[in-house]
Amino acid sequence: MLPRLLRVALLGLAMSMPAHASTLADFDFTGNVSEAHYKAVISELRCLVCQNESLAGSQAELAQDLREEVYKMMDAGKTDDEIVDFLVARYGDFVLYDPPLKPSTWLLWFGPFVLAALALLVMGYTVRKRSRGVEQGLTAAERARVASLLSEGTENRKS
């Protein structure tokens, strides 16, 4: 029973690993593509799976596929702009670490500043409201009530 379970677990693990992880060593930089230029291009593109990593640093399968695609396009003589335009057309502006400023990306560019400004306005309003409110003392009736409650409490403790 255990050997069968172990075989199933190992098979599952093997199937979850990528068949081929592309590294820089997998590419031929003696032809049309320079290694430095290739690294520069893939460093400016975002991994769509990891989202906080560039294509250069990600080990996700999609990133590996995109690295291979970028290499093939560079080897075919495509310019950087043509490569970026192809990827943006296919995956949207999100593939760029530095998306262009246009109406569809305004929230991305200005959203954090708007939220920070709103937070400062709310904080300022709250502080101002609290500083204006003067603490009022107890009325005569409230003082009498407190005194009677305190005297009752001390009488109960003495008993």
C-alpha positions in Angstrom: 0.0 0.0 0.0 2.7 2.5 1.0 4.8 2.0 -2.2 1.8 2.7 -4.3 0.9 5.8 -2.4 4.6 6.9 -2.6 4.6 6.4 -6.4 1.4 8.4 -6.8 2.9 11.2 -4.7 6.1 11.2 -6.7 4.2 11.2 -9.9 2.1 14.2 -8.8 5.3 16.0 -7.8 7.0 15.3 -11.1 3.9 16.5 -13.0 3.7 19.7 -11.1 7.3 20.7 -12.0 7.9 22.5 -15.3 9.3 20.2 -18.0 11.9 22.8 -19.0 12.9 25.9 -17.0 14.4 28.4 -19.4 17.5 30.1 -18.1 20.0 32.4 -19.8 22.2 29.4 -20.5 19.4 28.0 -22.7 19.7 30.9 -25.2 22.4 31.4 -27.8 23.8 34.9 -27.5 26.4 34.5 -30.3 23.9 35.5 -33.0 21.6 38.5 -33.4 20.7 38.9 -29.7 23.1 40.3 -27.2 22.7 39.0 -23.6 22.8 42.5 -22.1 20.1 43.8 -24.4 18.0 40.7 -23.8 18.3 41.1 -20.0 17.4 44.8 -20.2 14.2 44.0 -22.2 13.0 41.2 -19.9 13.8 43.3 -16.8 11.3 45.9 -17.9 8.5 43.5 -18.3 6.3 42.2 -15.4 5.6 38.6 -14.8 1.9 38.2 -15.2 1.7 35.4 -12.6 4.0 36.7 -9.9 3.1 40.4 -10.5 5.9 41.7 -8.3 8.7 40.2 -10.3 10.1 40.9 -13.7 10.3 38.3 -16.4 14.0 38.1 -15.7 13.5 37.0 -12.1 10.4 34.9 -12.3 10.4 31.1 -12.5 6.6 30.8 -13.4 5.9 28.8 -16.5 4.3 31.7 -18.2 7.4 33.9 -17.5 9.5 31.2 -19.0 7.3 31.0 -22.1 7.4 34.8 -22.4 11.2 34.9 -22.1 11.4 32.4 -24.9 9.0 34.4 -27.0 10.9 37.6 -26.4 14.1 35.9 -27.4 12.6 34.6 -30.6 11.3 38.0 -31.5 14.6 39.6 -30.8 16.4 36.9 -32.9 13.9 37.6 -35.7 15.0 41.2 -35.7 12.0 42.8 -34.0 12.7 46.1 -32.2 12.1 46.7 -28.5 9.0 48.8 -29.3 7.6 46.0 -31.5 8.2 43.4 -28.8 6.6 45.6 -26.1 3.6 46.5 -28.4 3.0 42.8 -29.1 3.0 42.0 -25.4 0.8 44.9 -24.5 -1.6 44.0 -27.2 -1.8 40.5 -25.9 -1.7 41.1 -22.1 -2.5 44.8 -21.6 -0.5 47.6 -19.9 -0.1 45.4 -16.8 2.8 43.6 -18.5 4.8 46.9 -18.2 6.5 47.9 -15.0 6.1 51.6 -16.1 2.7 51.7 -17.8 1.9 54.8 -19.9 -0.2 57.7 -18.5 -3.6 57.4 -20.2 -7.2 57.4 -19.0 -7.3 53.6 -18.5 -4.2 53.9 -16.1 -5.1 57.0 -14.2 -6.3 55.0 -11.2 -3.0 53.2 -11.2 -1.0 56.4 -11.4 -3.1 58.7 -9.2 -5.1 56.3 -7.0 -2.5 56.2 -4.2 -2.2 60.0 -4.0 -6.0 60.4 -4.0 -6.4 57.9 -1.2 -3.6 59.6 0.8 -5.2 63.0 0.3 -8.6 61.6 1.5 -7.0 60.0 4.5 -5.3 63.4 5.4 -8.7 65.2 5.0 -10.5 62.8 7.2 -7.7 62.9 9.8 -7.7 66.7 9.7 -11.5 66.9 10.1 -11.4 64.5 13.0 -8.7 66.4 14.8 -10.4 69.7 14.2 -13.7 68.4 15.5 -12.1 67.1 18.6 -10.2 70.2 19.4 -13.3 72.4 19.0 -15.4 70.3 21.4 -14.9 71.8 24.8 -15.3 69.3 27.6 -18.2 70.3 29.7 -18.1 69.7 33.4 -20.9 67.9 35.3 -24.1 69.7 36.0 -25.1 70.2 39.7 -27.6 67.3 39.4 -24.9 65.0 38.0 -22.5 65.9 40.8 -25.1 65.2 43.4 -25.9 61.8 41.8 -22.2 60.9 41.7 -21.7 62.0 45.4 -24.7 59.9 46.4 -23.4 56.8 44.5 -19.9 57.2 46.0 -21.3 57.6 49.5 -23.5 54.5 49.1 -20.4 52.6 47.9 -18.4 53.5 50.9 -21.2 52.7 53.3 -21.6 49.3 51.7 -17.9 48.5 52.2 -17.9 49.5 55.9 -20.8 47.1 56.6 
